[in-house]
Amino acid sequence: METATLMPLNLIRTDLGTQMRVMERSQTIDQYVESMELGCQFPPITVFTNGQEYWLADGFHRLAAFRKRGRDKIPCFLKEGTFDDAREFACCANQDHGLPRSPADKRKAVEQFFAIPGRDALTNSEVARRLGVTTPFVKNVRDGLGVKASPASHVGAGSVKRGLNGLNNPASGGKELNGLNNSTSENEVKTVSVDLPKNDKRGFAIALMEYFDAEYLKTCAKYLTEAL
């Protein structure tokens, strides 16, 4: 079990972009203050440190309520890490606690996640798993940002690198997928390698939707319908 530390509020940085809310809700802060006056105890906030600076990663409304209440210290879980570690933790926060995230909050979290160096090497499905959103949502934000990554460099937790060979092509009577044309043009042939969860038919279908164009996917409609 983590042990909470009492931290002076004036040491905790909140001005460096680790707030993934589009805006703070004053009503929520007031509700927290009222609850504190009634004696309610709040979970510790989460702060990352490199030994010199302290970055708030989760608990902005709680911190604001402590300030408004006139407190000078707040319980926190102190984690060693870099500023990028704090940013990633912040992007993944509030999935199952606190004020529910709005669609705009979720979009900001995905955008800020891709702004962290190296995170563009993760698959859409892996980003979705970490941030608690859907894969199509991540794909939409990624496409809007123009964030590209080589499929061969993609990484997904809990999966293994597998080529598409050995998997059935529903449009060709069982022909293997290795070397499939991912375009309607017969002259444009690519072999792709993607991360797929083991024995996960749905995951395979999602990978198809990520890497193959709409015209090809029309030929896979029956397979995708069964998989999803």
N, C-alpha and C positions, 0 to 999 in steps of 0.2 A: 504493500500500500504506500502511495506517495505521501510524503510529509509536507504540510504547508508551511510556508515561511511568511512572516510579517514583513512586508516591504514598504518603505516610504513612497508615497504616491509621486513625489517630485522626482524620483529616480527613474520612473517608468516612462519610456518614450512611446508616444501615441501619434507622432507627427510624421512618420516615415512611410505611410501607405500600407500598414498592416491591417487597417480597418476595411473589411470586405463588405460592409453595409454601404449602400448607396448614400444613406443618411441615417444619423442617429434619431431615435424616436424619443422626443421629450416626454411623451405620455408614459412610455415604458420606464424611463428614468424616475419620473415622479412616483410611479407605482412601486418601484424598488425602494425609494426613500420611505414611502409610507409603510412598506413591509418591515424595513429596518427599524422604524420607530415602534413597531409592534413587537419587536424582538426576534424577528425571523433571521435565520442564519443563511447566508448565501454560499454556494460552492466557491472555492478559491479560483481566482483568475489564473491564466497561464502566461508566464513570462519567459522569454528566452534570453540568455546572456552569453557573451563571449568573455566574461570576466571583467569587462570594462563598461559595456553598455547593456541596458535592459530594454527589451522590445516587447510590448504587449502583443500577444498573438490571439488571445481569446478572453473576452470579458469587458468590452468597451462600455456597455451600459452599466455593468456593475461598478466599474471604476468611476464613471461619471456620477453614479448615485452616492458613492462614498465621498466624493469631492463635495457634492451638493449638501451632504449631511454634515460636512465639516470635519470628516475624519482625515488623519494625516498618514495612516498606514492601512494596508489591505492584505488579507491572506492571499498567497499565490503559490502555485506550483512552479518552482524555478527549474528550468531545463537548460542544460548546456547545449549550445549550438551556434550556428552562424545566423546572420540576418536572413539569408535565403531559407534556412530551416524555419525561422519564425514566419516568413511569408507563406511557405507551403502549409504550415500548421494552420495559419489564419484562413487560408483558402478552403481548408477542409473542416473548419469549425462550424458549430451551430447546426449540424445535421440532425441531432436528436435532443437538443436542449436549448433553452433560451427562446428568444423571440423567433418564430419561424421565418425563414428566409423568403423574401419575395423573388419573383422571377428575375428582377433587375439585380438583386443581391447575388443570385446564382450566376448570372451572366458576368458580373464583375469578378466573381471568384475565379471563373474559368479564364477570363481574360488575363487576370493577374497571375494565375498559375502558369500560363504560357509565356509570361514575361520573365519567369525565373529561368536562368540559364540551364539548358539541358532537358527541360521538361517537354520540349517539343519532340523528344525521342520516344515518348510514351504513346501507346495506341489510344484511340478515342475511348475504347471500352475501359482501359485501365485508368484513364483520367476520370471517367465517369464513376468508376468504383471508388476512387479515392475521395472525390468531391461530393459524392452522394447525389448525382444528377443522372440523367439518361444519356446513353451513347449518342442518339440523334441530336440532343441538345449540345453536347460537346462538339460534334461534327459541324453543326451550324455555326457555332462561335469560332471554331478553328478556321473554317472556310472564310468567314467574314473578316478574320484577321489576316488571312493569307499565310497562315503558319503551315509550312510544309515540312515533311520529314520522310526520308527514305523508308519504305516498308521494311527493308532488310534490317534497319536499325531500331525498329520499334521493339519496345519491351512491354510485356504485360505480366503482372504477378500471377502465379499459379498456372502458368501456361508453358508450353514447350514450343520451340521453333519447329514448324512442320511445313513442308512444301505442300502444294495442293495436289501433287500426284498421289494416286491411290484413293482419292475420293471421287465419288460418282458424279458425273455431269448429267443432270436430269434432262438436258436438251439433246443428248446424243446417244441415248439408249445405253447408258452405263459407261461411256468412254471416259477415261481418266482425265482429270482436270489439269494435269501438268502440260504447260504449253498452250493453255486455252487462249483464244483470242478475246481480249477484254475490250474489243471495239467491234463495230459492225463492219469495219473494213477488213477484207481478207489479207491485206498487205501489212497490217499492223498487228504483230503477234508478240506478246510478252509473257514471260514466265515470272510469276510473282511468288514470294515467300512471305508468309504472314504468321503472326502468333495466334494460336488457337488453343483454348482450354481443351484438355484431353477429353475425348468422348463427349464433346459438347456440340450437339447438332445446332442449337440455337446460336452459339458463338460462331460457328462456321457461317451461318446465314448472315449474321451481322458483319462478318469480315467481307463477305461477298458484296454487301451493300456499300461498304467503305471503299472497296478497291475496283469494282466493276461498274461500268456506266449503265445508264438506265435502259438503253436498247438491249444490251445483253441480258439484263436482269428480267426483262419481259419474258425471255425464254425459260427463266427459272421460277416463274410465278408459282407453279404447283408445289415445287420443292420448298420454296420460302414460306408459303402458306402453311405447309405441314410442320415446318421447323419452328415457326413463330407461334 
